């Protein structure tokens, strides 16, 4: 039975070793959380994916698709895909542990809901689903 994944956010001072590169988990977290959000290409890819699945309307899908950078070599694409799919073989050293753990590191995208202050978003007339139910009748 596979063990539960370790959320690396808990160990920013930990060390990851992937291939010949060794770096702090904090550096990976910064790149994944701060730097990627600022990248226009990533934003366009994500919006294109939302449109392709019907979550957003396809109004600008052609404009977004045509604005992507030149295709990358297939080997680079396969290597980058491993970060999100099967993961990359690595070693992990967490502060307080004496030995490296060997396994894989994988990136996941998190979708978050940030509620308003308490009491400002709930309807006092009943369930917030009442409006949706009326629309579907």
C-alpha positions as CSV (number, residue, x, y, z in Angstrom):
1,X,0.0,0.0,0.0
2,X,1.5,3.4,-1.0
3,X,2.3,5.8,1.8
4,X,0.6,9.2,2.0
5,X,2.4,11.9,0.1
6,X,4.5,14.4,2.2
7,X,3.5,18.0,1.7
8,X,6.8,19.7,1.2
9,X,5.5,23.1,2.4
10,X,6.0,21.7,5.9
11,X,9.7,21.5,5.4
12,X,11.0,24.6,3.6
13,X,14.5,24.0,5.1
14,X,14.6,20.5,3.7
15,X,16.8,19.5,0.8
16,X,15.8,17.8,-2.5
17,X,18.3,16.1,-4.8
18,X,17.1,15.4,-8.4
19,X,19.7,14.0,-10.7
20,X,22.8,16.1,-10.2
21,X,21.0,19.1,-8.8
22,X,20.5,19.7,-5.0
23,X,18.5,22.6,-3.7
24,X,16.4,23.7,-0.7
25,X,12.7,22.9,-0.8
26,X,12.1,26.7,-0.1
27,X,13.5,27.5,-3.6
28,X,11.2,25.0,-5.3
29,X,8.2,26.4,-3.3
30,X,9.1,29.9,-4.3
31,X,9.3,29.0,-7.9
32,X,6.1,27.0,-7.8
33,X,4.0,29.5,-5.8
34,X,5.4,32.9,-6.7
35,X,7.3,32.9,-9.9
36,X,4.9,30.6,-11.9
37,X,1.9,32.7,-11.0
38,X,3.6,35.7,-12.7
39,X,4.4,33.8,-15.9
40,X,2.0,34.9,-18.7
41,X,2.6,31.6,-20.6
42,X,1.4,29.5,-17.6
43,X,-1.7,31.8,-17.2
44,X,-2.6,31.5,-20.9
45,X,-2.1,27.7,-20.8
46,X,-4.4,27.4,-17.7
47,X,-7.1,29.7,-19.2
48,X,-6.9,27.7,-22.5
49,X,-7.4,24.4,-20.5
50,X,-10.4,25.9,-18.7
51,X,-11.9,26.9,-22.0
52,X,-11.2,23.5,-23.5
53,X,-13.1,21.8,-20.7
54,X,-16.0,24.3,-21.0
55,X,-15.5,26.0,-17.7
56,X,-14.8,29.3,-19.5
57,X,-16.3,30.4,-22.8
58,X,-14.0,29.8,-25.8
59,X,-14.1,33.5,-27.0
60,X,-10.4,34.0,-27.1
61,X,-9.1,30.4,-27.5
62,X,-7.6,31.0,-30.9
63,X,-5.8,34.2,-29.7
64,X,-4.5,32.4,-26.7
65,X,-3.3,29.4,-28.7
66,X,-1.6,31.5,-31.3
67,X,0.3,33.5,-28.7
68,X,2.2,30.5,-27.3
69,X,5.9,30.5,-27.7
70,X,7.6,28.3,-30.4
71,X,7.2,24.6,-29.7
72,X,9.9,23.1,-27.5
73,X,11.9,20.0,-28.3
74,X,10.1,16.8,-27.5
75,X,12.7,15.6,-25.0
76,X,12.2,18.9,-23.0
77,X,8.4,18.5,-23.0
78,X,8.7,14.9,-21.8
79,X,11.0,16.0,-19.0
80,X,8.7,18.9,-18.0
81,X,5.6,16.6,-18.1
82,X,7.2,14.3,-15.5
83,X,7.0,17.0,-12.9
84,X,3.2,16.8,-13.1
85,X,2.5,13.2,-14.2
86,X,4.6,10.3,-12.8
87,X,7.0,12.6,-10.9
88,X,10.8,12.7,-10.9
89,X,13.1,10.4,-9.0
90,X,14.7,12.2,-6.1
91,X,16.1,12.1,-2.7
92,X,14.6,14.1,0.2
93,X,16.4,15.1,3.4
94,X,14.2,16.6,6.1
95,X,15.6,18.5,9.1
96,X,15.8,16.1,12.0
97,X,16.2,13.0,9.9
98,X,19.6,11.3,9.6
99,X,19.1,9.7,6.2
100,X,17.9,10.6,2.7
101,X,14.5,9.2,1.6
102,X,14.4,8.0,-2.0
103,X,11.2,8.3,-4.0
104,X,9.6,10.9,-6.4
105,X,8.7,14.5,-6.3
106,X,5.6,15.7,-8.2
107,X,4.0,19.1,-8.6
108,X,0.2,19.5,-8.1
109,X,-1.9,22.6,-8.7
110,X,-4.2,23.6,-5.8
111,X,-7.5,25.3,-6.3
112,X,-8.5,27.4,-3.3
113,X,-11.7,29.2,-2.2
114,X,-11.2,32.3,-0.1
115,X,-14.4,33.1,1.8
116,X,-15.4,36.6,2.6
117,X,-15.7,37.8,6.2
118,X,-18.1,35.7,8.3
119,X,-21.7,36.7,7.8
120,X,-21.3,38.6,4.5
121,X,-21.7,35.8,2.0
122,X,-24.6,33.8,3.4
123,X,-28.2,34.5,2.5
124,X,-30.5,35.0,5.4
125,X,-33.6,33.8,3.4
126,X,-32.5,30.2,3.3
127,X,-30.1,27.9,1.6
128,X,-27.7,29.6,-0.9
129,X,-28.6,26.8,-3.3
130,X,-32.3,28.0,-3.5
131,X,-31.5,30.4,-6.3
132,X,-29.7,27.7,-8.3
133,X,-32.6,25.3,-7.8
134,X,-35.1,27.9,-9.0
135,X,-33.0,28.5,-12.1
136,X,-32.9,24.8,-13.0
137,X,-36.7,24.3,-12.7
